[in-house]
Amino acid sequence: MSATPHTESYYAASANDTRIRPRLEEHLETDVCVIGAGYTGLSSALHLLESGFKVVVLEAARIGWGASGRNGGQIVNSYSRDIDVIEKTVGKEKGKLFGEMAFEGGRIIRERIEKYNIDCDLKNGGVFAALNQKQMGHLKAQKALWEAHGHTEQLEILDEAGIRNVVNTERYVGGMLDKSGGHIHPLNLALGEARAVESLGGKIFEDSAVLDVVEGEPAIVKTEFGQVKARFVVVAGNAYLGKLMPELMAKSMPCGTQVITTEPLSDEMAKSLLPQDYCVEDCNYLLDYFRLSGDKRLIYGGGVVYGARDPDNIKSIILPKMLQTFPQLKDVRIDFTWTGNFLLTLSRLPQVGRIGKNIYYSQGCSGHGVTYTHLAGKLIAEVLNGQATRFDAFAALPHYPFPGGHALRVPFSALGAWYYTVRDKLGI
Ligand SMILES: Cc1cc2nc3c(=O)[nH]c(=O)nc-3n(C[C@H](O)[C@H](O)[C@H](O)COP(=O)(O)OP(=O)(O)OC[C@H]3O[C@@H](n4cnc5c(N)ncnc54)[C@H](O)[C@@H]3O)c2cc1C
């Protein structure tokens, strides 16, 4: 068995389940064929199985091999662009639906962990940290916005003294605590969800890259050594989908972000950095995100590489950021470094819809996807069960191709990122 191994990360090194699933080497028939075993694919599979569909999942590499098994592990509510931006696009009335759904993904994750007994180091509490007063103003507006949409219990503004109580650095002027945020071991969440899929009779094949999808009723999904005839197909390959569905390519772009992980810290050091064990992300456009692992390592991420080339100098990109936040870690060893790809859209809102009559997709949540992907799976199950309202709300969000097409989408976005980096640095 020679499935592409997981990237060498702290998560792969501490995975709960190292079983390799078989490669597809037969012809199968099923209700739904899911392409990709990240959160989008696994959440779809699980919701569909729970509502009585037969499901086959085809994964090119390993379960959670993509962003879902490599991310910062931060349960961040709402979307990569907030509800007010969506309201400007779809109007206040339709915007309400997005407001209602904004915290649902986090609840789904917790339900999954509880119901299927998934061991993935869940900790509650996420902090948005402001580097200047302008960002503080944004956080206050964000709190008011989320509360106006009914999310009233869990948010707390932190002043300068308040943020020092949750993250021991002088970088921040304040922040906002979301008690319904939190963090998880992302790969172990994906592996636990995969086990849940199998417990309900779902079949997962690894090392089974889909090479072609022949539209029709049924559709035929082909791999090198097998094929699946399915009434419905769910495309969940996100930043790793490549050219499989050419119609999805122009309006999204894979981007890399990098993560480093320290050696396990002493209890005393860990507690001094993040006394409440919350996860933290700052409010910059190109943001830093960090948290403690279950065994008290600091997991620190940041940086964006447009076009998703793998940088070979991850430590030199991320370590200075970590030491700027926590200079007290200057003598600590870095045990792991890795990169992973997320999928960016121009609007930074998810790209959702149908191809033909029976092929559904959701991708491109542009950086914050841990919660949205779990919601996406539920929405896909709803639409296949004949309840399309919520799926169609996302599907109606407009998307635009990157200017200049494939050749120019990297330079264009890099230019955009440069502009935002300068704004972040100047605090404007
Ligand atoms: C380093 C990093 C840090 C991040 N941190 C956070 C965070 O802290 N919080 C947050 O909210 N979001 C974060 N994100 C984003 C989040 O991880 C993603 O939005 C989310 O995991 C996407 O899930 P997915 O299932 O859509 O895609 P993926 O997890 O990438 O899964 C897609 C899967 O499809 C498979 N595939 C692709 N093509 C085919 C094919 N042809 N045939 C079969 N299989 C195929 C791939 O192998 C892959 O396993 C981060 C992303 C990265 C990369």
The ligand as an SDF file (V2000), in Angstrom:
LIG
                    3D

 53 58  0  0  0  0  0  0  0  0999 V2000
   -1.6830   25.7350    7.4940 C   0  0  0  0  0  0  0  0  0  0  0  0
   -3.1610   26.0730    7.5720 C   0  0  0  0  0  0  0  0  0  0  0  0
   -3.6720   26.6180    8.7260 C   0  0  0  0  0  0  0  0  0  0  0  0
   -5.0430   26.8780    8.8280 C   0  0  0  0  0  0  0  0  0  0  0  0
   -5.5360   27.2530   10.0340 N   0  0  0  0  0  0  0  0  0  0  0  0
   -6.8740   27.3840   10.1790 C   0  0  0  0  0  0  0  0  0  0  0  0
   -7.4240   27.6370   11.4510 C   0  0  0  0  0  0  0  0  0  0  0  0
   -6.7150   27.6630   12.4630 O   0  0  0  0  0  0  0  0  0  0  0  0
   -8.7720   27.8360   11.5370 N   0  0  0  0  0  0  0  0  0  0  0  0
   -9.5840   27.7720   10.4360 C   0  0  0  0  0  0  0  0  0  0  0  0
  -10.7790   27.9890   10.5570 O   0  0  0  0  0  0  0  0  0  0  0  0
   -9.0820   27.4490    9.2240 N   0  0  0  0  0  0  0  0  0  0  0  0
   -7.7690   27.2370    9.0690 C   0  0  0  0  0  0  0  0  0  0  0  0
   -7.2630   26.8730    7.8560 N   0  0  0  0  0  0  0  0  0  0  0  0
   -8.2000   26.5960    6.7600 C   0  0  0  0  0  0  0  0  0  0  0  0
   -8.8710   25.2170    6.9180 C   0  0  0  0  0  0  0  0  0  0  0  0
   -7.9390   24.2640    7.3250 O   0  0  0  0  0  0  0  0  0  0  0  0
   -9.5030   24.7980    5.5880 C   0  0  0  0  0  0  0  0  0  0  0  0
  -10.4000   25.8180    5.1660 O   0  0  0  0  0  0  0  0  0  0  0  0
  -10.2710   23.4880    5.6620 C   0  0  0  0  0  0  0  0  0  0  0  0
   -9.5480   22.4950    6.3290 O   0  0  0  0  0  0  0  0  0  0  0  0
  -10.6110   23.0310    4.2450 C   0  0  0  0  0  0  0  0  0  0  0  0
  -11.1730   21.7410    4.3150 O   0  0  0  0  0  0  0  0  0  0  0  0
  -11.5430   20.9700    2.9770 P   0  0  0  0  0  0  0  0  0  0  0  0
  -12.0750   19.6550    3.3540 O   0  0  0  0  0  0  0  0  0  0  0  0
  -12.4210   21.8380    2.1450 O   0  0  0  0  0  0  0  0  0  0  0  0
  -10.1670   20.8450    2.1850 O   0  0  0  0  0  0  0  0  0  0  0  0
   -8.8910   19.9200    2.5200 P   0  0  0  0  0  0  0  0  0  0  0  0
   -8.7850   19.6560    3.9590 O   0  0  0  0  0  0  0  0  0  0  0  0
   -7.7180   20.5160    1.8370 O   0  0  0  0  0  0  0  0  0  0  0  0
   -9.2670   18.5250    1.8740 O   0  0  0  0  0  0  0  0  0  0  0  0
   -9.3140   18.3000    0.4910 C   0  0  0  0  0  0  0  0  0  0  0  0
   -8.9660   16.8440    0.2580 C   0  0  0  0  0  0  0  0  0  0  0  0
   -9.3400   16.4990   -1.0790 O   0  0  0  0  0  0  0  0  0  0  0  0
   -8.3790   15.6250   -1.5840 C   0  0  0  0  0  0  0  0  0  0  0  0
   -8.4400   15.6820   -3.0560 N   0  0  0  0  0  0  0  0  0  0  0  0
   -8.1670   16.7370   -3.8520 C   0  0  0  0  0  0  0  0  0  0  0  0
   -8.3370   16.3960   -5.1450 N   0  0  0  0  0  0  0  0  0  0  0  0
   -8.7340   15.1050   -5.1550 C   0  0  0  0  0  0  0  0  0  0  0  0
   -9.0350   14.1680   -6.1980 C   0  0  0  0  0  0  0  0  0  0  0  0
   -8.9520   14.5070   -7.4900 N   0  0  0  0  0  0  0  0  0  0  0  0
   -9.4050   12.9140   -5.8480 N   0  0  0  0  0  0  0  0  0  0  0  0
   -9.5070   12.5530   -4.5380 C   0  0  0  0  0  0  0  0  0  0  0  0
   -9.1900   13.3920   -3.5240 N   0  0  0  0  0  0  0  0  0  0  0  0
   -8.8190   14.6440   -3.8240 C   0  0  0  0  0  0  0  0  0  0  0  0
   -7.0610   16.1350   -1.0200 C   0  0  0  0  0  0  0  0  0  0  0  0
   -6.0560   15.1480   -1.0360 O   0  0  0  0  0  0  0  0  0  0  0  0
   -7.4750   16.5600    0.3860 C   0  0  0  0  0  0  0  0  0  0  0  0
   -7.2780   15.5360    1.3440 O   0  0  0  0  0  0  0  0  0  0  0  0
   -5.9010   26.6480    7.7120 C   0  0  0  0  0  0  0  0  0  0  0  0
   -5.3710   26.1400    6.5270 C   0  0  0  0  0  0  0  0  0  0  0  0
   -4.0220   25.8480    6.4510 C   0  0  0  0  0  0  0  0  0  0  0  0
   -3.4710   25.2680    5.1770 C   0  0  0  0  0  0  0  0  0  0  0  0
  1  2  1  0
  2  3  1  0
  2 52  2  0
  3  4  2  0
  4  5  1  0
  4 50  1  0
  5  6  2  0
  6  7  1  0
  6 13  1  0
  7  8  2  0
  7  9  1  0
  9 10  1  0
 10 11  2  0
 10 12  1  0
 12 13  2  0
 13 14  1  0
 14 15  1  0
 14 50  1  0
 15 16  1  0
 16 17  1  0
 16 18  1  0
 18 19  1  0
 18 20  1  0
 20 21  1  0
 20 22  1  0
 22 23  1  0
 23 24  1  0
 24 25  2  0
 24 26  1  0
 24 27  1  0
 27 28  1  0
 28 29  2  0
 28 30  1  0
 28 31  1  0
 31 32  1  0
 32 33  1  0
 33 34  1  0
 33 48  1  0
 34 35  1  0
 35 36  1  0
 35 46  1  0
 36 37  1  0
 36 45  1  0
 37 38  2  0
 38 39  1  0
 39 40  1  0
 39 45  2  0
 40 41  1  0
 40 42  2  0
 42 43  1  0
 43 44  2  0
 44 45  1  0
 46 47  1  0
 46 48  1  0
 48 49  1  0
 50 51  2  0
 51 52  1  0
 52 53  1  0
M  END
$$$$
